[in-house]
Amino acid sequence: PSSSLEEVVKGHADMLRNRLRVMGGRVQPLITGSFVLNCTLAGTMTVTINVADPNVTSVGDSMSITYSQCTEVAGVLSGSISITFTAVSGNFDLGIAPYSGTMVMSYNNYRLTAGADYVDINGSVTLSESDDGVTLRAAISGSSLTMSSFVAGQLSSLTLSSYSLSSSYDWFTGETTSSMNYTVSAAALGGTISVATPQAFKTTFGATYPYQGVMVVTGANNSKVKVTALNSVDVQIEGDFDGDDLYEYFAVTTWAAL
């Protein structure tokens, strides 16, 4: 469930960052203020922007969008989204190493409605990216982020707490390293589970599955499932169903079979 929410957040981050750059260029030299814009089909959005220099992203640059019955092709938007850059260095705007950047994105009663269906998001997320010419790194983290939806008559909700998802890519070897630590609460999961990677997953260039890494999923009463990559084909599954920290279940299968 976290991957779909991650994709939504990344999409919004790209949209807001691009719009910030466009608006900053349009309103110079007045690069702080609020503007009411018409949405594609109906309604309005109020854009509040604070940019130190429209030609370059700076620490403290921020933008918020508040939707008022904003009707776009995808549906009706309400609530607000905002971003603030908290760290910027190097060639961040060009995406040429070395560079780094961090921004905080917040959702306040954000909703997308399409007919009887809707998606709600509340909370905040910190996104960071850096490249030193050897390793490209990206991370998403935060204290709490909730997504609720009503789609095709089905109501669902999930909340990520104390979450951190990170990945890195080695430009020379092509190896990818990924780790994740979070707690997720959802009715579909029967409550709350915690996910941790005591050993990061490593995947060689061109491979579909990792050859190294360990993930532990902890559920009710300290019950656990541990997933260990044996190689890029085989994976070991262990289960501790009574929560005594002794794994009584053991199996080896393939990644493709999971």
GUKEDO-401442 format. One line per 3 residues: for each residue x, y, z of N, C-alpha, C. Coordinates in nm, 2 decimals. Layout:
<atoms>
X/Y/Z/X/Y/Z/X/Y/Z | ...
</atoms>
This chain:
<atoms>
0.08/-0.12/0.00/0.00/0.00/0.00/0.08/0.13/0.00 | 0.21/0.12/0.05/0.29/0.24/0.06/0.33/0.29/-0.08 | 0.35/0.19/-0.17/0.41/0.23/-0.30/0.31/0.32/-0.38
0.18/0.29/-0.37/0.08/0.37/-0.44/0.08/0.51/-0.39 | 0.08/0.52/-0.25/0.09/0.65/-0.19/0.21/0.73/-0.23 | 0.32/0.65/-0.23/0.45/0.72/-0.27/0.44/0.77/-0.41
0.38/0.70/-0.50/0.37/0.75/-0.64/0.28/0.88/-0.65 | 0.17/0.88/-0.57/0.09/1.00/-0.57/0.17/1.12/-0.52 | 0.24/1.10/-0.41/0.32/1.21/-0.35/0.43/1.26/-0.45
0.50/1.17/-0.51/0.60/1.21/-0.61/0.54/1.28/-0.73 | 0.42/1.24/-0.77/0.36/1.31/-0.88/0.32/1.46/-0.84 | 0.27/1.47/-0.72/0.23/1.60/-0.67/0.36/1.69/-0.65
0.47/1.63/-0.61/0.59/1.71/-0.59/0.64/1.76/-0.72 | 0.64/1.68/-0.82/0.69/1.72/-0.95/0.60/1.83/-1.01 | 0.47/1.82/-0.99/0.38/1.92/-1.04/0.40/2.05/-0.97
0.41/2.05/-0.84/0.43/2.17/-0.76/0.56/2.24/-0.79 | 0.66/2.16/-0.80/0.80/2.22/-0.83/0.80/2.29/-0.96 | 0.74/2.22/-1.06/0.73/2.28/-1.20/0.65/2.41/-1.20
0.54/2.40/-1.13/0.45/2.52/-1.13/0.52/2.64/-1.05 | 0.59/2.61/-0.95/0.67/2.71/-0.88/0.77/2.78/-0.97 | 0.84/2.70/-1.05/0.93/2.76/-1.14/0.87/2.85/-1.24
0.75/2.80/-1.30/0.68/2.88/-1.40/0.62/3.01/-1.34 | 0.56/3.00/-1.23/0.50/3.11/-1.16/0.61/3.21/-1.12 | 0.72/3.16/-1.07/0.83/3.25/-1.03/0.88/3.33/-1.15
0.89/3.27/-1.27/0.93/3.34/-1.39/0.83/3.44/-1.44 | 0.70/3.41/-1.42/0.59/3.50/-1.47/0.58/3.63/-1.40 | 0.60/3.62/-1.26/0.57/3.74/-1.18/0.69/3.82/-1.14
0.80/3.79/-1.19/0.92/3.88/-1.16/0.89/4.02/-1.21 | 0.94/4.13/-1.15/1.02/4.12/-1.02/0.93/4.10/-0.90 | 0.80/4.10/-0.91/0.72/4.08/-0.79/0.70/3.93/-0.77
0.79/3.87/-0.69/0.79/3.73/-0.67/0.74/3.68/-0.54 | 0.66/3.76/-0.48/0.59/3.71/-0.35/0.45/3.77/-0.36 | 0.35/3.68/-0.35/0.21/3.72/-0.35/0.12/3.61/-0.38
-0.01/3.64/-0.39/-0.11/3.54/-0.41/-0.19/3.58/-0.54 | -0.23/3.47/-0.61/-0.29/3.49/-0.74/-0.40/3.39/-0.75 | -0.52/3.44/-0.80/-0.63/3.35/-0.82/-0.64/3.31/-0.97
-0.64/3.18/-1.00/-0.64/3.13/-1.13/-0.76/3.05/-1.16 | -0.81/3.05/-1.28/-0.93/2.97/-1.31/-0.88/2.83/-1.34 | -0.96/2.73/-1.30/-0.93/2.59/-1.33/-0.98/2.56/-1.47
-0.95/2.44/-1.52/-0.97/2.41/-1.66/-1.12/2.41/-1.69 | -1.21/2.36/-1.61/-1.35/2.35/-1.64/-1.44/2.44/-1.55 | -1.40/2.45/-1.43/-1.48/2.54/-1.34/-1.40/2.56/-1.21
-1.45/2.66/-1.13/-1.38/2.68/-1.00/-1.25/2.75/-1.01 | -1.18/2.77/-0.90/-1.06/2.85/-0.90/-0.95/2.78/-0.81 | -0.83/2.82/-0.82/-0.72/2.79/-0.73/-0.65/2.91/-0.69
-0.62/2.93/-0.57/-0.54/3.04/-0.52/-0.40/3.00/-0.50 | -0.31/3.06/-0.57/-0.17/3.02/-0.56/-0.09/3.13/-0.48 | -0.03/3.09/-0.38/0.05/3.18/-0.30/0.20/3.14/-0.31
0.28/3.24/-0.35/0.42/3.21/-0.39/0.52/3.30/-0.32 | 0.63/3.24/-0.28/0.74/3.32/-0.22/0.87/3.27/-0.27 | 0.93/3.34/-0.37/1.05/3.30/-0.43/1.15/3.41/-0.42
1.27/3.38/-0.37/1.37/3.48/-0.36/1.43/3.52/-0.49 | 1.45/3.43/-0.58/1.50/3.46/-0.72/1.44/3.36/-0.82 | 1.36/3.42/-0.92/1.29/3.33/-1.01/1.38/3.25/-1.10
1.51/3.28/-1.10/1.61/3.21/-1.19/1.67/3.09/-1.12 | 1.65/3.07/-0.99/1.72/2.96/-0.92/1.64/2.93/-0.79 | 1.63/2.80/-0.76/1.57/2.76/-0.64/1.65/2.79/-0.51
1.59/2.85/-0.41/1.67/2.89/-0.29/1.60/2.83/-0.17 | 1.68/2.82/-0.06/1.62/2.78/0.07/1.51/2.88/0.11 | 1.40/2.83/0.15/1.29/2.91/0.19/1.19/2.94/0.08
1.22/2.91/-0.04/1.12/2.93/-0.15/1.00/2.84/-0.12 | 0.88/2.89/-0.14/0.76/2.81/-0.10/0.65/2.85/-0.20 | 0.55/2.76/-0.20/0.43/2.77/-0.28/0.32/2.69/-0.22
0.20/2.75/-0.22/0.08/2.67/-0.18/-0.03/2.69/-0.28 | -0.11/2.59/-0.29/-0.23/2.60/-0.38/-0.35/2.56/-0.30 | -0.45/2.65/-0.29/-0.57/2.62/-0.23/-0.68/2.61/-0.33
-0.75/2.50/-0.34/-0.85/2.47/-0.44/-0.99/2.51/-0.39 | -1.07/2.57/-0.48/-1.21/2.61/-0.45/-1.30/2.55/-0.56 | -1.35/2.43/-0.53/-1.43/2.36/-0.63/-1.37/2.36/-0.77
-1.24/2.34/-0.76/-1.15/2.34/-0.88/-1.18/2.22/-0.97 | -1.24/2.23/-1.08/-1.28/2.12/-1.17/-1.18/2.11/-1.28 | -1.11/2.00/-1.28/-1.02/1.96/-1.38/-1.07/1.84/-1.45
-1.01/1.79/-1.56/-1.05/1.68/-1.63/-1.06/1.55/-1.54 | -0.96/1.54/-1.45/-0.96/1.42/-1.36/-1.07/1.42/-1.26 | -1.12/1.54/-1.22/-1.22/1.55/-1.12/-1.22/1.69/-1.05
-1.28/1.70/-0.93/-1.29/1.82/-0.86/-1.19/1.82/-0.74 | -1.11/1.92/-0.73/-1.01/1.93/-0.63/-1.06/2.03/-0.52 | -1.03/1.99/-0.39/-1.05/2.08/-0.28/-0.94/2.06/-0.18
-0.93/2.15/-0.08/-0.83/2.15/0.01/-0.70/2.22/-0.04 | -0.59/2.19/0.02/-0.47/2.26/-0.03/-0.34/2.17/-0.02 | -0.24/2.21/-0.10/-0.11/2.15/-0.10/-0.01/2.26/-0.09
0.10/2.24/-0.02/0.21/2.34/-0.02/0.34/2.27/-0.01 | 0.44/2.34/-0.06/0.58/2.30/-0.06/0.67/2.41/-0.01 | 0.78/2.37/0.06/0.88/2.46/0.11/1.02/2.40/0.09
1.11/2.46/0.02/1.24/2.41/0.01/1.32/2.44/0.14 | 1.38/2.34/0.20/1.45/2.36/0.32/1.60/2.34/0.31 | 1.65/2.29/0.19/1.79/2.28/0.17/1.81/2.27/0.01
1.91/2.34/-0.04/1.94/2.34/-0.18/2.09/2.37/-0.19 | 2.16/2.29/-0.28/2.30/2.32/-0.30/2.34/2.27/-0.44 | 2.45/2.32/-0.49/2.50/2.28/-0.62/2.41/2.31/-0.73
2.42/2.23/-0.83/2.34/2.25/-0.96/2.20/2.18/-0.95 | 2.13/2.22/-0.84/2.00/2.15/-0.82/1.90/2.17/-0.93 | 1.89/2.29/-0.98/1.79/2.32/-1.09/1.82/2.25/-1.22
1.95/2.24/-1.24/2.00/2.17/-1.37/2.00/2.02/-1.36 | 2.00/1.97/-1.23/2.01/1.83/-1.21/2.14/1.77/-1.25 | 2.25/1.85/-1.24/2.38/1.81/-1.28/2.47/1.80/-1.16
2.53/1.69/-1.13/2.61/1.67/-1.01/2.73/1.76/-1.01 | 2.77/1.80/-0.89/2.70/1.77/-0.76/2.59/1.86/-0.73 | 2.48/1.81/-0.66/2.37/1.89/-0.62/2.30/1.81/-0.51
2.21/1.88/-0.44/2.12/1.82/-0.34/2.01/1.92/-0.31 | 1.90/1.86/-0.28/1.78/1.95/-0.25/1.68/1.87/-0.16 | 1.62/1.95/-0.07/1.52/1.89/0.02/1.40/1.98/0.02
1.28/1.92/0.01/1.16/2.00/0.03/1.06/1.93/0.11 | 0.97/2.01/0.18/0.87/1.95/0.27/0.73/1.99/0.20 | 0.65/1.88/0.18/0.52/1.90/0.12/0.41/1.86/0.22
0.31/1.95/0.23/0.21/1.93/0.32/0.07/1.92/0.25 | -0.01/1.83/0.30/-0.15/1.82/0.25/-0.25/1.86/0.36 | -0.34/1.95/0.33/-0.44/1.99/0.43/-0.58/1.97/0.37
-0.64/1.86/0.41/-0.78/1.82/0.36/-0.78/1.82/0.21 | -0.68/1.77/0.15/-0.68/1.76/0.00/-0.77/1.65/-0.04 | -0.85/1.68/-0.14/-0.95/1.58/-0.19/-0.96/1.59/-0.34
-0.96/1.47/-0.41/-0.99/1.47/-0.55/-1.12/1.38/-0.56 | -1.22/1.44/-0.62/-1.35/1.38/-0.63/-1.38/1.36/-0.78 | -1.42/1.23/-0.81/-1.46/1.20/-0.95/-1.59/1.12/-0.94
-1.70/1.19/-0.97/-1.83/1.12/-0.95/-1.86/1.09/-0.81 | -1.89/0.96/-0.78/-1.91/0.92/-0.64/-1.78/0.88/-0.57 | -1.67/0.87/-0.65/-1.54/0.83/-0.59/-1.46/0.95/-0.54
-1.37/0.93/-0.44/-1.29/1.03/-0.40/-1.16/0.97/-0.33 | -1.06/1.06/-0.33/-0.93/1.03/-0.26/-0.90/1.15/-0.17 | -0.87/1.12/-0.04/-0.83/1.22/0.05/-0.69/1.20/0.10
-0.61/1.31/0.11/-0.47/1.30/0.17/-0.45/1.41/0.27 | -0.40/1.37/0.39/-0.36/1.46/0.49/-0.23/1.42/0.55 | -0.15/1.53/0.59/-0.02/1.50/0.65/0.09/1.57/0.57
0.21/1.53/0.60/0.33/1.60/0.54/0.43/1.49/0.51 | 0.52/1.53/0.41/0.62/1.44/0.37/0.75/1.52/0.33 | 0.86/1.47/0.36/0.99/1.54/0.32/1.05/1.45/0.21
1.08/1.52/0.10/1.15/1.46/-0.01/1.29/1.52/-0.03 | 1.38/1.43/-0.06/1.52/1.48/-0.08/1.58/1.40/-0.19 | 1.68/1.47/-0.26/1.75/1.40/-0.37/1.89/1.47/-0.37
1.99/1.38/-0.40/2.12/1.43/-0.41/2.20/1.35/-0.51 | 2.30/1.40/-0.57/2.39/1.33/-0.66/2.53/1.39/-0.65 | 2.63/1.31/-0.61/2.76/1.36/-0.60/2.85/1.31/-0.72
2.79/1.26/-0.82/2.86/1.22/-0.94/2.89/1.07/-0.93 | 2.89/1.01/-0.82/2.91/0.87/-0.80/2.78/0.80/-0.76 | 2.70/0.86/-0.67/2.58/0.79/-0.63/2.46/0.89/-0.63
2.36/0.85/-0.69/2.23/0.92/-0.69/2.14/0.87/-0.58 | 2.10/0.96/-0.49/2.02/0.92/-0.37/1.89/0.99/-0.37 | 1.78/0.92/-0.32/1.65/0.98/-0.31/1.58/0.92/-0.18
1.51/1.01/-0.12/1.44/0.96/0.01/1.31/1.03/0.03 | 1.22/0.96/0.09/1.09/1.01/0.13/1.07/0.98/0.28 | 1.03/1.07/0.36/1.02/1.05/0.50/0.92/1.14/0.56
0.88/1.11/0.68/0.78/1.19/0.76/0.73/1.13/0.88 | 0.65/1.20/0.95/0.59/1.15/1.08/0.46/1.09/1.06 | 0.37/1.14/0.97/0.24/1.09/0.95/0.18/1.13/0.81
0.13/1.04/0.74/0.07/1.07/0.61/-0.05/0.97/0.59 | -0.17/1.02/0.57/-0.29/0.94/0.56/-0.36/0.96/0.43 | -0.40/0.85/0.36/-0.47/0.85/0.24/-0.60/0.77/0.26
-0.71/0.83/0.24/-0.84/0.76/0.24/-0.91/0.76/0.11 | -0.98/0.66/0.07/-1.04/0.66/-0.06/-1.18/0.59/-0.06 | -1.26/0.63/-0.15/-1.39/0.56/-0.18/-1.39/0.54/-0.33
-1.37/0.42/-0.37/-1.36/0.39/-0.51/-1.44/0.26/-0.54 | -1.53/0.27/-0.64/-1.61/0.16/-0.68/-1.69/0.10/-0.57 | -1.74/0.19/-0.47/-1.81/0.14/-0.36/-1.74/0.08/-0.25
-1.60/0.09/-0.26/-1.51/0.03/-0.15/-1.44/0.15/-0.08 | -1.46/0.15/0.06/-1.39/0.25/0.14/-1.27/0.19/0.20 | -1.16/0.26/0.18/-1.03/0.22/0.24/-0.95/0.33/0.29
-0.86/0.30/0.38/-0.78/0.41/0.44/-0.65/0.35/0.49 | -0.54/0.42/0.48/-0.41/0.38/0.53/-0.33/0.50/0.59 | -0.26/0.47/0.69/-0.18/0.58/0.75/-0.04/0.53/0.77
0.06/0.61/0.71/0.20/0.58/0.73/0.25/0.66/0.85 | 0.32/0.60/0.94/0.37/0.67/1.06/0.52/0.65/1.07 | 0.60/0.75/1.11/0.74/0.74/1.13/0.80/0.66/1.01
0.78/0.72/0.89/0.82/0.64/0.77/0.94/0.70/0.71 | 1.02/0.61/0.64/1.14/0.65/0.57/1.16/0.55/0.46 | 1.16/0.59/0.34/1.19/0.51/0.22/1.30/0.57/0.15
1.41/0.50/0.12/1.53/0.56/0.06/1.58/0.46/-0.05 | 1.65/0.52/-0.15/1.71/0.44/-0.25/1.83/0.51/-0.30 | 1.93/0.44/-0.35/2.05/0.50/-0.41/2.09/0.42/-0.54
2.15/0.49/-0.63/2.19/0.42/-0.75/2.34/0.46/-0.78 | 2.42/0.35/-0.79/2.56/0.37/-0.82/2.58/0.39/-0.97 | 2.63/0.51/-1.01/2.64/0.54/-1.16/2.75/0.45/-1.22
2.84/0.40/-1.15/2.95/0.32/-1.21/2.92/0.17/-1.21 | 2.86/0.11/-1.11/2.83/-0.03/-1.11/2.68/-0.06/-1.15 | 2.60/0.04/-1.15/2.46/0.02/-1.18/2.38/-0.05/-1.07
2.44/-0.06/-0.95/2.37/-0.13/-0.84/2.28/-0.03/-0.77 | 2.16/-0.08/-0.74/2.06/-0.01/-0.66/2.05/-0.06/-0.52 | 2.04/0.03/-0.42/2.03/0.00/-0.28/1.90/0.06/-0.23
1.82/-0.02/-0.16/1.69/0.03/-0.12/1.66/-0.01/0.03 | 1.60/0.08/0.11/1.57/0.04/0.24/1.44/0.11/0.28 | 1.36/0.06/0.37/1.24/0.11/0.42/1.21/0.08/0.56
1.16/0.18/0.63/1.12/0.16/0.77/0.99/0.25/0.79 | 0.89/0.18/0.83/0.76/0.25/0.85/0.66/0.17/0.93 | 0.56/0.23/0.98/0.45/0.17/1.04/0.33/0.21/0.96
0.24/0.11/0.92/0.13/0.13/0.84/0.00/0.08/0.91 | -0.10/0.16/0.92/-0.23/0.11/0.98/-0.33/0.11/0.87 | -0.41/0.00/0.86/-0.51/-0.01/0.75/-0.60/-0.12/0.79
-0.73/-0.10/0.77/-0.83/-0.20/0.80/-0.80/-0.33/0.71 | -0.76/-0.30/0.59/-0.73/-0.42/0.50/-0.62/-0.51/0.55 | -0.54/-0.45/0.64/-0.43/-0.53/0.69/-0.47/-0.59/0.83
-0.59/-0.56/0.87/-0.63/-0.61/1.00/-0.58/-0.54/1.12 | -0.52/-0.41/1.10/-0.47/-0.34/1.21/-0.34/-0.27/1.17 | -0.24/-0.28/1.25/-0.11/-0.21/1.23/0.00/-0.31/1.21
0.09/-0.28/1.12/0.21/-0.36/1.10/0.33/-0.26/1.09 | 0.45/-0.31/1.12/0.57/-0.23/1.11/0.66/-0.30/1.01 | 0.73/-0.23/0.93/0.82/-0.28/0.83/0.96/-0.22/0.85
1.06/-0.30/0.85/1.20/-0.26/0.87/1.29/-0.34/0.78 | 1.40/-0.28/0.74/1.50/-0.35/0.66/1.63/-0.34/0.74 | 1.66/-0.43/0.83/1.78/-0.43/0.90/1.90/-0.44/0.81
1.89/-0.50/0.69/1.99/-0.50/0.59/1.93/-0.46/0.46 | 1.98/-0.35/0.40/1.93/-0.29/0.28/1.93/-0.39/0.17 | 1.83/-0.38/0.08/1.82/-0.46/-0.04/1.91/-0.41/-0.15
1.99/-0.49/-0.21/2.08/-0.45/-0.32/2.04/-0.53/-0.45 | 2.03/-0.46/-0.56/2.00/-0.52/-0.69/2.10/-0.48/-0.79 | 2.15/-0.58/-0.86/2.25/-0.55/-0.96/2.18/-0.49/-1.09
2.26/-0.42/-1.17/2.21/-0.36/-1.29/2.15/-0.46/-1.38 | 2.02/-0.43/-1.42/1.95/-0.52/-1.51/1.87/-0.63/-1.45 | 1.89/-0.65/-1.32/1.82/-0.76/-1.25/1.69/-0.71/-1.20
1.59/-0.81/-1.19/1.46/-0.77/-1.15/1.45/-0.78/-1.00 | 1.52/-0.87/-0.93/1.51/-0.89/-0.79/1.64/-0.87/-0.72 | 1.64/-0.83/-0.59/1.76/-0.81/-0.52/1.84/-0.94/-0.49
1.97/-0.93/-0.48/2.05/-1.05/-0.44/2.09/-1.05/-0.29 | 2.06/-0.94/-0.22/2.10/-0.92/-0.08/2.00/-0.83/-0.01 | 1.97/-0.86/0.11/1.89/-0.78/0.19/1.79/-0.85/0.28
1.75/-0.79/0.39/1.66/-0.85/0.49/1.55/-0.75/0.52 | 1.42/-0.80/0.52/1.31/-0.72/0.56/1.23/-0.80/0.67 | 1.19/-0.73/0.77/1.11/-0.79/0.88/0.98/-0.71/0.89
0.87/-0.79/0.89/0.74/-0.73/0.90/0.68/-0.78/1.04 | 0.65/-0.68/1.12/0.60/-0.72/1.26/0.45/-0.68/1.27 | 0.37/-0.77/1.32/0.23/-0.75/1.33/0.18/-0.76/1.48
0.06/-0.81/1.49/0.00/-0.82/1.63/0.08/-0.91/1.72 | 0.08/-0.88/1.84/0.15/-0.97/1.95/0.29/-1.00/1.91 | 0.36/-0.91/1.84/0.50/-0.92/1.81/0.53/-1.04/1.71
0.42/-1.09/1.64/0.44/-1.19/1.54/0.52/-1.12/1.42 | 0.60/-1.20/1.36/0.69/-1.15/1.25/0.70/-1.24/1.13 | 0.73/-1.18/1.02/0.77/-1.25/0.90/0.90/-1.19/0.85
1.00/-1.27/0.83/1.13/-1.22/0.78/1.16/-1.27/0.64 | 1.19/-1.18/0.56/1.22/-1.21/0.42/1.37/-1.18/0.39 | 1.45/-1.28/0.35/1.59/-1.27/0.33/1.62/-1.31/0.19
1.69/-1.21/0.11/1.73/-1.24/-0.02/1.85/-1.33/-0.02 | 1.84/-1.45/-0.08/1.96/-1.54/-0.09/2.04/-1.51/-0.21 | 1.97/-1.47/-0.32/2.04/-1.43/-0.44/1.93/-1.36/-0.52
1.95/-1.33/-0.65/1.86/-1.26/-0.73/1.74/-1.35/-0.78 | 1.75/-1.48/-0.74/1.65/-1.58/-0.78/1.57/-1.63/-0.66 | 1.64/-1.67/-0.56/1.58/-1.73/-0.44/1.57/-1.64/-0.32
1.47/-1.67/-0.24/1.44/-1.59/-0.12/1.40/-1.68/-0.01 | 1.44/-1.65/0.11/1.41/-1.73/0.23/1.30/-1.66/0.31 | 1.20/-1.73/0.35/1.09/-1.68/0.43/1.08/-1.75/0.56
1.08/-1.67/0.67/1.07/-1.72/0.81/0.95/-1.66/0.88 | 0.89/-1.74/0.96/0.77/-1.69/1.04/0.78/-1.72/1.18 | 0.76/-1.61/1.26/0.75/-1.62/1.41/0.60/-1.59/1.44
0.51/-1.68/1.45/0.37/-1.66/1.46/0.32/-1.64/1.61 | 0.40/-1.68/1.71/0.36/-1.66/1.85/0.44/-1.54/1.91 | 0.52/-1.47/1.84/0.59/-1.35/1.89/0.70/-1.38/2.00
0.76/-1.50/2.00/0.86/-1.53/2.10/1.00/-1.51/2.05 | 1.01/-1.44/1.93/1.14/-1.41/1.86/1.21/-1.54/1.81 | 1.14/-1.65/1.81/1.20/-1.77/1.75/1.12/-1.80/1.62
1.18/-1.82/1.51/1.11/-1.84/1.39/1.09/-1.99/1.37 | 0.96/-2.03/1.38/0.92/-2.17/1.37/0.89/-2.21/1.23 | 0.87/-2.12/1.14/0.84/-2.15/1.00/0.96/-2.11/0.92
0.99/-2.20/0.82/1.10/-2.17/0.73/1.07/-2.23/0.59 | 1.10/-2.15/0.49/1.08/-2.20/0.35/1.17/-2.12/0.26 | 1.21/-2.18/0.15/1.28/-2.12/0.04/1.20/-2.13/-0.08
1.19/-2.01/-0.15/1.11/-2.01/-0.27/1.18/-1.91/-0.37 | 1.12/-1.88/-0.48/1.18/-1.78/-0.57/1.11/-1.65/-0.55 | 1.18/-1.54/-0.59/1.12/-1.41/-0.59/1.00/-1.41/-0.68
1.01/-1.47/-0.80/0.90/-1.47/-0.90/0.78/-1.54/-0.84 | 0.79/-1.63/-0.75/0.68/-1.70/-0.70/0.60/-1.63/-0.59 | 0.67/-1.52/-0.53/0.60/-1.45/-0.42/0.49/-1.37/-0.48
</atoms>
